[in-house]
Amino acid sequence: MFKRMVVLGLALVTSWAMAAVDVNKASVADLDSIKGIGPGTSAKVLKAREQAAFKDWADLIQRVGGIGPKKAAQLSDNGLTVNGQTYGAAVGKEPVKKP
């Protein structure tokens, strides 16, 4: 019984620690906290966001160099969202293709 409570408690702590970070609201520190985003990608995201907020994952992929469908899925799994949407929820079964 106690072991189950500990496992459940650890699962809750892990989910709280990995709160979603929305790309349109995130600071540099928020973006850098996402595994897979470093200073270079953060800078690209912020520069692109200065022009306009990202509409969706396809818009992010198109406007930010170095982020393709595979990277987008990884970042989404690590807590990044676009307008509150995860990558998988946004694209359904069809992956977004970079032009």
N, CA, C and O atoms as CSV, one atom per row, in Angstrom:
chain,resi,resn,atom,element,x,y,z
A,1,MET,N,N,0.832,-1.192,0.000
A,1,MET,CA,C,0.000,0.000,0.000
A,1,MET,C,C,0.876,1.255,0.000
A,1,MET,O,O,0.670,2.166,-0.801
A,2,PHE,N,N,1.846,1.289,0.901
A,2,PHE,CA,C,2.732,2.451,0.990
A,2,PHE,C,C,3.525,2.632,-0.301
A,2,PHE,O,O,3.728,3.754,-0.764
A,3,LYS,N,N,3.969,1.520,-0.875
A,3,LYS,CA,C,4.738,1.575,-2.121
A,3,LYS,C,C,3.899,2.197,-3.243
A,3,LYS,O,O,4.416,2.991,-4.028
A,4,ARG,N,N,2.637,1.852,-3.325
A,4,ARG,CA,C,1.753,2.416,-4.345
A,4,ARG,C,C,1.577,3.918,-4.143
A,4,ARG,O,O,1.532,4.676,-5.112
A,5,MET,N,N,1.479,4.347,-2.897
A,5,MET,CA,C,1.317,5.771,-2.603
A,5,MET,C,C,2.568,6.547,-3.018
A,5,MET,O,O,2.471,7.657,-3.541
A,6,VAL,N,N,3.728,5.964,-2.786
A,6,VAL,CA,C,4.978,6.614,-3.174
A,6,VAL,C,C,5.062,6.743,-4.691
A,6,VAL,O,O,5.431,7.799,-5.206
A,7,VAL,N,N,4.728,5.692,-5.393
A,7,VAL,CA,C,4.752,5.718,-6.865
A,7,VAL,C,C,3.768,6.754,-7.387
A,7,VAL,O,O,4.102,7.509,-8.300
A,8,LEU,N,N,2.580,6.808,-6.835
A,8,LEU,CA,C,1.591,7.788,-7.245
A,8,LEU,C,C,2.080,9.205,-6.949
A,8,LEU,O,O,1.912,10.107,-7.769
A,9,GLY,N,N,2.677,9.396,-5.794
A,9,GLY,CA,C,3.224,10.711,-5.434
A,9,GLY,C,C,4.324,11.145,-6.388
A,9,GLY,O,O,4.369,12.308,-6.787
A,10,LEU,N,N,5.208,10.232,-6.757
A,10,LEU,CA,C,6.278,10.556,-7.706
A,10,LEU,C,C,5.701,10.899,-9.079
A,10,LEU,O,O,6.208,11.797,-9.752
A,11,ALA,N,N,4.678,10.217,-9.489
A,11,ALA,CA,C,4.046,10.511,-10.777
A,11,ALA,C,C,3.440,11.907,-10.768
A,11,ALA,O,O,3.547,12.632,-11.756
A,12,LEU,N,N,2.815,12.287,-9.680
A,12,LEU,CA,C,2.236,13.626,-9.581
A,12,LEU,C,C,3.310,14.701,-9.599
A,12,LEU,O,O,3.160,15.719,-10.274
A,13,VAL,N,N,4.383,14.483,-8.867
A,13,VAL,CA,C,5.485,15.452,-8.836
A,13,VAL,C,C,6.097,15.595,-10.219
A,13,VAL,O,O,6.405,16.709,-10.643
A,14,THR,N,N,6.277,14.507,-10.918
A,14,THR,CA,C,6.844,14.537,-12.262
A,14,THR,C,C,5.937,15.324,-13.211
A,14,THR,O,O,6.427,16.110,-14.022
A,15,SER,N,N,4.641,15.122,-13.119
A,15,SER,CA,C,3.736,15.845,-14.010
A,15,SER,C,C,3.711,17.330,-13.680
A,15,SER,O,O,3.578,18.148,-14.590
A,16,TRP,N,N,3.835,17.707,-12.411
A,16,TRP,CA,C,3.893,19.115,-12.049
A,16,TRP,C,C,5.184,19.746,-12.528
A,16,TRP,O,O,5.191,20.898,-12.962
A,17,ALA,N,N,6.269,19.005,-12.453
A,17,ALA,CA,C,7.575,19.532,-12.847
A,17,ALA,C,C,7.645,19.769,-14.348
A,17,ALA,O,O,8.399,20.626,-14.808
A,18,MET,N,N,6.864,19.014,-15.110
A,18,MET,CA,C,6.902,19.139,-16.559
A,18,MET,C,C,5.662,19.892,-17.046
A,18,MET,O,O,4.887,19.387,-17.858
A,19,ALA,N,N,5.498,21.100,-16.534
A,19,ALA,CA,C,4.355,21.912,-16.946
A,19,ALA,C,C,4.544,22.367,-18.383
A,19,ALA,O,O,5.668,22.556,-18.846
A,20,ALA,N,N,3.451,22.535,-19.069
A,20,ALA,CA,C,3.501,22.958,-20.468
A,20,ALA,C,C,4.031,24.383,-20.580
A,20,ALA,O,O,3.723,25.249,-19.760
A,21,VAL,N,N,4.829,24.601,-21.610
A,21,VAL,CA,C,5.376,25.919,-21.919
A,21,VAL,C,C,4.839,26.297,-23.297
A,21,VAL,O,O,5.135,25.630,-24.289
A,22,ASP,N,N,4.043,27.376,-23.354
A,22,ASP,CA,C,3.496,27.811,-24.627
A,22,ASP,C,C,4.504,28.689,-25.347
A,22,ASP,O,O,4.993,29.667,-24.782
A,23,VAL,N,N,4.812,28.352,-26.573
A,23,VAL,CA,C,5.835,29.040,-27.352
A,23,VAL,C,C,5.510,30.520,-27.553
A,23,VAL,O,O,6.421,31.330,-27.727
A,24,ASN,N,N,4.239,30.881,-27.533
A,24,ASN,CA,C,3.855,32.275,-27.744
A,24,ASN,C,C,3.942,33.130,-26.481
A,24,ASN,O,O,3.868,34.357,-26.560
A,25,LYS,N,N,4.097,32.506,-25.334
A,25,LYS,CA,C,4.159,33.242,-24.070
A,25,LYS,C,C,5.483,33.057,-23.346
A,25,LYS,O,O,5.750,33.746,-22.362
A,26,ALA,N,N,6.308,32.145,-23.817
A,26,ALA,CA,C,7.513,31.736,-23.105
A,26,ALA,C,C,8.622,32.780,-23.146
A,26,ALA,O,O,8.822,33.466,-24.148
A,27,SER,N,N,9.332,32.879,-22.036
A,27,SER,CA,C,10.544,33.693,-21.976
A,27,SER,C,C,11.712,32.838,-22.466
A,27,SER,O,O,11.554,31.648,-22.736
A,28,VAL,N,N,12.869,33.454,-22.576
A,28,VAL,CA,C,14.069,32.703,-22.967
A,28,VAL,C,C,14.304,31.567,-21.978
A,28,VAL,O,O,14.587,30.438,-22.377
A,29,ALA,N,N,14.187,31.869,-20.690
A,29,ALA,CA,C,14.403,30.844,-19.663
A,29,ALA,C,C,13.391,29.708,-19.789
A,29,ALA,O,O,13.741,28.538,-19.638
A,30,ASP,N,N,12.132,30.060,-20.068
A,30,ASP,CA,C,11.101,29.027,-20.248
A,30,ASP,C,C,11.455,28.118,-21.420
A,30,ASP,O,O,11.384,26.894,-21.309
A,31,LEU,N,N,11.835,28.723,-22.541
A,31,LEU,CA,C,12.191,27.933,-23.720
A,31,LEU,C,C,13.412,27.062,-23.450
A,31,LEU,O,O,13.439,25.891,-23.829
A,32,ASP,N,N,14.418,27.627,-22.800
A,32,ASP,CA,C,15.628,26.863,-22.500
A,32,ASP,C,C,15.370,25.719,-21.527
A,32,ASP,O,O,16.165,24.782,-21.445
A,33,SER,N,N,14.260,25.789,-20.786
A,33,SER,CA,C,13.944,24.714,-19.844
A,33,SER,C,C,13.405,23.475,-20.552
A,33,SER,O,O,13.330,22.402,-19.953
A,34,ILE,N,N,13.033,23.616,-21.812
A,34,ILE,CA,C,12.531,22.480,-22.588
A,34,ILE,C,C,13.714,21.696,-23.144
A,34,ILE,O,O,14.567,22.246,-23.841
A,35,LYS,N,N,13.752,20.418,-22.829
A,35,LYS,CA,C,14.827,19.567,-23.340
A,35,LYS,C,C,14.757,19.566,-24.863
A,35,LYS,O,O,13.709,19.286,-25.446
A,36,GLY,N,N,15.883,19.882,-25.501
A,36,GLY,CA,C,15.938,19.933,-26.961
A,36,GLY,C,C,15.993,21.353,-27.495
A,36,GLY,O,O,16.240,21.565,-28.683
A,37,ILE,N,N,15.762,22.339,-26.612
A,37,ILE,CA,C,15.882,23.740,-27.016
A,37,ILE,C,C,17.071,24.338,-26.296
A,37,ILE,O,O,17.143,24.336,-25.067
A,38,GLY,N,N,17.997,24.849,-27.081
A,38,GLY,CA,C,19.162,25.526,-26.529
A,38,GLY,C,C,19.092,27.007,-26.850
A,38,GLY,O,O,18.088,27.483,-27.379
A,39,PRO,N,N,20.146,27.733,-26.535
A,39,PRO,CA,C,20.158,29.181,-26.772
A,39,PRO,C,C,19.928,29.570,-28.231
A,39,PRO,O,O,19.250,30.562,-28.502
A,40,GLY,N,N,20.471,28.816,-29.160
A,40,GLY,CA,C,20.305,29.131,-30.582
A,40,GLY,C,C,18.860,29.012,-31.035
A,40,GLY,O,O,18.344,29.889,-31.728
A,41,THR,N,N,18.214,27.933,-30.645
A,41,THR,CA,C,16.817,27.736,-31.024
A,41,THR,C,C,15.917,28.746,-30.322
A,41,THR,O,O,14.967,29.255,-30.917
A,42,SER,N,N,16.214,29.037,-29.055
A,42,SER,CA,C,15.438,30.049,-28.324
A,42,SER,C,C,15.493,31.384,-29.053
A,42,SER,O,O,14.474,32.056,-29.210
A,43,ALA,N,N,16.676,31.761,-29.493
A,43,ALA,CA,C,16.846,33.030,-30.202
A,43,ALA,C,C,16.040,33.043,-31.504
A,43,ALA,O,O,15.410,34.047,-31.836
A,44,LYS,N,N,16.061,31.930,-32.238
A,44,LYS,CA,C,15.297,31.841,-33.488
A,44,LYS,C,C,13.796,31.951,-33.230
A,44,LYS,O,O,13.077,32.620,-33.973
A,45,VAL,N,N,13.333,31.291,-32.175
A,45,VAL,CA,C,11.914,31.323,-31.834
A,45,VAL,C,C,11.495,32.742,-31.482
A,45,VAL,O,O,10.480,33.230,-31.979
A,46,LEU,N,N,12.269,33.409,-30.629
A,46,LEU,CA,C,11.915,34.760,-30.206
A,46,LEU,C,C,11.952,35.746,-31.369
A,46,LEU,O,O,11.112,36.641,-31.456
A,47,LYS,N,N,12.930,35.581,-32.263
A,47,LYS,CA,C,13.019,36.469,-33.421
A,47,LYS,C,C,11.808,36.291,-34.333
A,47,LYS,O,O,11.230,37.274,-34.799
A,48,ALA,N,N,11.426,35.048,-34.588
A,48,ALA,CA,C,10.257,34.780,-35.430
A,48,ALA,C,C,8.976,35.265,-34.751
A,48,ALA,O,O,8.061,35.752,-35.415
A,49,ARG,N,N,8.917,35.130,-33.445
A,49,ARG,CA,C,7.722,35.533,-32.704
A,49,ARG,C,C,7.545,37.055,-32.691
A,49,ARG,O,O,6.427,37.546,-32.542
A,50,GLU,N,N,8.651,37.807,-32.848
A,50,GLU,CA,C,8.561,39.269,-32.920
A,50,GLU,C,C,7.701,39.700,-34.110
A,50,GLU,O,O,7.007,40.714,-34.036
A,51,GLN,N,N,7.743,38.946,-35.191
A,51,GLN,CA,C,6.969,39.264,-36.395
A,51,GLN,C,C,5.478,39.028,-36.157
A,51,GLN,O,O,4.643,39.845,-36.545
A,52,ALA,N,N,5.159,37.923,-35.526
A,52,ALA,CA,C,3.772,37.564,-35.219
A,52,ALA,C,C,3.780,36.306,-34.359
A,52,ALA,O,O,4.710,35.502,-34.419
A,53,ALA,N,N,2.735,36.150,-33.566
A,53,ALA,CA,C,2.594,34.932,-32.772
A,53,ALA,C,C,2.436,33.741,-33.717
A,53,ALA,O,O,1.953,33.879,-34.841
A,54,PHE,N,N,2.850,32.584,-33.241
A,54,PHE,CA,C,2.703,31.366,-34.039
A,54,PHE,C,C,1.243,30.929,-34.009
A,54,PHE,O,O,0.635,30.849,-32.942
A,55,LYS,N,N,0.685,30.649,-35.179
A,55,LYS,CA,C,-0.718,30.241,-35.278
A,55,LYS,C,C,-0.911,28.796,-34.829
A,55,LYS,O,O,-1.884,28.460,-34.155
A,56,ASP,N,N,0.047,27.947,-35.224
A,56,ASP,CA,C,-0.052,26.522,-34.926
A,56,ASP,C,C,1.319,25.895,-35.125
A,56,ASP,O,O,2.293,26.584,-35.427
A,57,TRP,N,N,1.381,24.586,-34.953
A,57,TRP,CA,C,2.661,23.888,-35.093
A,57,TRP,C,C,3.215,24.013,-36.513
A,57,TRP,O,O,4.426,24.141,-36.693
A,58,ALA,N,N,2.360,23.978,-37.500
A,58,ALA,CA,C,2.825,24.103,-38.890
A,58,ALA,C,C,3.503,25.453,-39.096
A,58,ALA,O,O,4.523,25.539,-39.779
A,59,ASP,N,N,2.947,26.491,-38.513
A,59,ASP,CA,C,3.523,27.830,-38.611
A,59,ASP,C,C,4.889,27.874,-37.924
A,59,ASP,O,O,5.832,28.458,-38.458
A,60,LEU,N,N,4.997,27.267,-36.757
A,60,LEU,CA,C,6.280,27.209,-36.038
A,60,LEU,C,C,7.326,26.481,-36.872
A,60,LEU,O,O,8.454,26.955,-37.009
A,61,ILE,N,N,6.958,25.343,-37.422
A,61,ILE,CA,C,7.886,24.543,-38.227
A,61,ILE,C,C,8.339,25.319,-39.464
A,61,ILE,O,O,9.509,25.265,-39.843
A,62,GLN,N,N,7.428,26.023,-40.077
A,62,GLN,CA,C,7.758,26.770,-41.285
A,62,GLN,C,C,8.680,27.954,-40.992
A,62,GLN,O,O,9.588,28.236,-41.774
A,63,ARG,N,N,8.458,28.643,-39.882
A,63,ARG,CA,C,9.160,29.900,-39.612
A,63,ARG,C,C,10.444,29.769,-38.800
A,63,ARG,O,O,11.251,30.699,-38.788
A,64,VAL,N,N,10.656,28.645,-38.124
A,64,VAL,CA,C,11.850,28.493,-37.284
A,64,VAL,C,C,12.745,27.412,-37.864
A,64,VAL,O,O,12.401,26.231,-37.853
A,65,GLY,N,N,13.907,27.833,-38.374
A,65,GLY,CA,C,14.871,26.892,-38.919
A,65,GLY,C,C,15.356,25.924,-37.859
A,65,GLY,O,O,15.589,26.311,-36.714
A,66,GLY,N,N,15.505,24.683,-38.236
A,66,GLY,CA,C,15.993,23.669,-37.310
A,66,GLY,C,C,14.884,22.908,-36.606
A,66,GLY,O,O,15.149,21.931,-35.906
A,67,ILE,N,N,13.646,23.345,-36.784
A,67,ILE,CA,C,12.517,22.614,-36.213
A,67,ILE,C,C,11.702,22.041,-37.364
A,67,ILE,O,O,11.063,22.764,-38.128
A,68,GLY,N,N,11.748,20.737,-37.458
A,68,GLY,CA,C,10.952,20.009,-38.439
A,68,GLY,C,C,9.947,19.148,-37.698
A,68,GLY,O,O,9.836,19.248,-36.476
A,69,PRO,N,N,9.221,18.315,-38.399
A,69,PRO,CA,C,8.207,17.475,-37.756
A,69,PRO,C,C,8.748,16.589,-36.635
A,69,PRO,O,O,8.126,16.468,-35.580
A,70,LYS,N,N,9.896,15.977,-36.864
A,70,LYS,CA,C,10.470,15.087,-35.859
A,70,LYS,C,C,10.857,15.871,-34.603
A,70,LYS,O,O,10.557,15.450,-33.486
A,71,LYS,N,N,11.519,17.005,-34.789
A,71,LYS,CA,C,11.932,17.855,-33.668
A,71,LYS,C,C,10.703,18.415,-32.953
A,71,LYS,O,O,10.686,18.496,-31.725
A,72,ALA,N,N,9.673,18.802,-33.714
A,72,ALA,CA,C,8.447,19.327,-33.117
A,72,ALA,C,C,7.808,18.289,-32.203
A,72,ALA,O,O,7.360,18.615,-31.104
A,73,ALA,N,N,7.766,17.050,-32.654
A,73,ALA,CA,C,7.191,15.978,-31.835
A,73,ALA,C,C,7.999,15.800,-30.549
A,73,ALA,O,O,7.429,15.612,-29.474
A,74,GLN,N,N,9.329,15.859,-30.661
A,74,GLN,CA,C,10.197,15.731,-29.488
A,74,GLN,C,C,9.959,16.883,-28.506
A,74,GLN,O,O,9.822,16.659,-27.303
A,75,LEU,N,N,9.911,18.100,-29.019
A,75,LEU,CA,C,9.704,19.264,-28.159
A,75,LEU,C,C,8.338,19.206,-27.488
A,75,LEU,O,O,8.206,19.548,-26.313
A,76,SER,N,N,7.331,18.778,-28.224
A,76,SER,CA,C,5.996,18.633,-27.664
A,76,SER,C,C,5.987,17.601,-26.541
A,76,SER,O,O,5.377,17.820,-25.494
A,77,ASP,N,N,6.660,16.485,-26.760
A,77,ASP,CA,C,6.763,15.447,-25.726
A,77,ASP,C,C,7.462,15.978,-24.473
A,77,ASP,O,O,7.217,15.498,-23.366
A,78,ASN,N,N,8.329,16.967,-24.657
A,78,ASN,CA,C,9.072,17.539,-23.539
A,78,ASN,C,C,8.376,18.752,-22.915
A,78,ASN,O,O,8.931,19.394,-22.024
A,79,GLY,N,N,7.163,19.068,-23.381
A,79,GLY,CA,C,6.364,20.090,-22.718
A,79,GLY,C,C,6.064,21.349,-23.496
A,79,GLY,O,O,5.390,22.233,-22.966
A,80,LEU,N,N,6.533,21.478,-24.735
A,80,LEU,CA,C,6.262,22.676,-25.524
A,80,LEU,C,C,4.885,22.576,-26.174
A,80,LEU,O,O,4.502,21.518,-26.673
A,81,THR,N,N,4.148,23.678,-26.165
A,81,THR,CA,C,2.859,23.743,-26.846
A,81,THR,C,C,2.818,24.986,-27.729
A,81,THR,O,O,3.604,25.916,-27.545
A,82,VAL,N,N,1.903,24.991,-28.678
A,82,VAL,CA,C,1.628,26.170,-29.497
A,82,VAL,C,C,0.148,26.465,-29.294
A,82,VAL,O,O,-0.714,25.677,-29.684
A,83,ASN,N,N,-0.134,27.603,-28.683
A,83,ASN,CA,C,-1.516,27.974,-28.343
A,83,ASN,C,C,-2.205,26.877,-27.538
A,83,ASN,O,O,-3.388,26.597,-27.732
A,84,GLY,N,N,-1.452,26.268,-26.640
A,84,GLY,CA,C,-2.002,25.230,-25.766
A,84,GLY,C,C,-2.127,23.860,-26.394
A,84,GLY,O,O,-2.571,22.925,-25.728
A,85,GLN,N,N,-1.747,23.707,-27.665
A,85,GLN,CA,C,-1.874,22.430,-28.365
A,85,GLN,C,C,-0.553,21.677,-28.394
A,85,GLN,O,O,0.503,22.258,-28.646
A,86,THR,N,N,-0.623,20.391,-28.135
A,86,THR,CA,C,0.558,19.550,-28.326
A,86,THR,C,C,0.692,19.263,-29.813
A,86,THR,O,O,-0.257,19.444,-30.576
A,87,TYR,N,N,1.849,18.824,-30.216
A,87,TYR,CA,C,2.081,18.552,-31.638
A,87,TYR,C,C,1.155,17.451,-32.141
A,87,TYR,O,O,0.540,17.594,-33.198
A,88,GLY,N,N,1.051,16.363,-31.402
A,88,GLY,CA,C,0.215,15.245,-31.827
A,88,GLY,C,C,-1.247,15.621,-31.960
A,88,GLY,O,O,-1.918,15.173,-32.890
A,89,ALA,N,N,-1.749,16.435,-31.048
A,89,ALA,CA,C,-3.145,16.857,-31.111
A,89,ALA,C,C,-3.377,17.781,-32.300
A,89,ALA,O,O,-4.458,17.792,-32.888
A,90,ALA,N,N,-2.356,18.552,-32.645
A,90,ALA,CA,C,-2.493,19.522,-33.728
A,90,ALA,C,C,-2.468,18.873,-35.106
A,90,ALA,O,O,-3.173,19.314,-36.014
A,91,VAL,N,N,-1.671,17.841,-35.264
A,91,VAL,CA,C,-1.508,17.269,-36.602
A,91,VAL,C,C,-2.311,16.003,-36.829
A,91,VAL,O,O,-2.446,15.565,-37.971
A,92,GLY,N,N,-2.842,15.411,-35.792
A,92,GLY,CA,C,-3.595,14.165,-35.967
A,92,GLY,C,C,-2.687,13.083,-36.494
A,92,GLY,O,O,-1.618,12.837,-35.935
A,93,LYS,N,N,-3.091,12.445,-37.544
A,93,LYS,CA,C,-2.298,11.348,-38.100
A,93,LYS,C,C,-1.338,11.810,-39.175
A,93,LYS,O,O,-0.376,11.106,-39.482
A,94,GLU,N,N,-1.575,12.975,-39.756
A,94,GLU,CA,C,-0.728,13.471,-40.842
A,94,GLU,C,C,0.376,14.363,-40.278
A,94,GLU,O,O,0.066,15.385,-39.667
A,95,PRO,N,N,1.638,14.022,-40.456
A,95,PRO,CA,C,2.709,14.890,-39.983
A,95,PRO,C,C,2.795,16.166,-40.822
A,95,PRO,O,O,2.493,16.171,-42.015
A,96,VAL,N,N,3.212,17.236,-40.165
A,96,VAL,CA,C,3.409,18.492,-40.868
A,96,VAL,C,C,4.689,18.385,-41.672
A,96,VAL,O,O,5.706,17.923,-41.156
A,97,LYS,N,N,4.656,18.804,-42.930
A,97,LYS,CA,C,5.842,18.742,-43.779
A,97,LYS,C,C,6.417,20.129,-43.942
A,97,LYS,O,O,5.684,21.097,-44.143
A,98,LYS,N,N,7.724,20.222,-43.854
A,98,LYS,CA,C,8.409,21.488,-44.049
A,98,LYS,C,C,8.520,21.752,-45.550
A,98,LYS,O,O,8.928,20.861,-46.295
A,99,PRO,N,N,8.164,22.969,-46.019
A,99,PRO,CA,C,8.221,23.248,-47.454
A,99,PRO,C,C,9.640,23.239,-47.995
A,99,PRO,O,O,9.847,23.458,-49.188
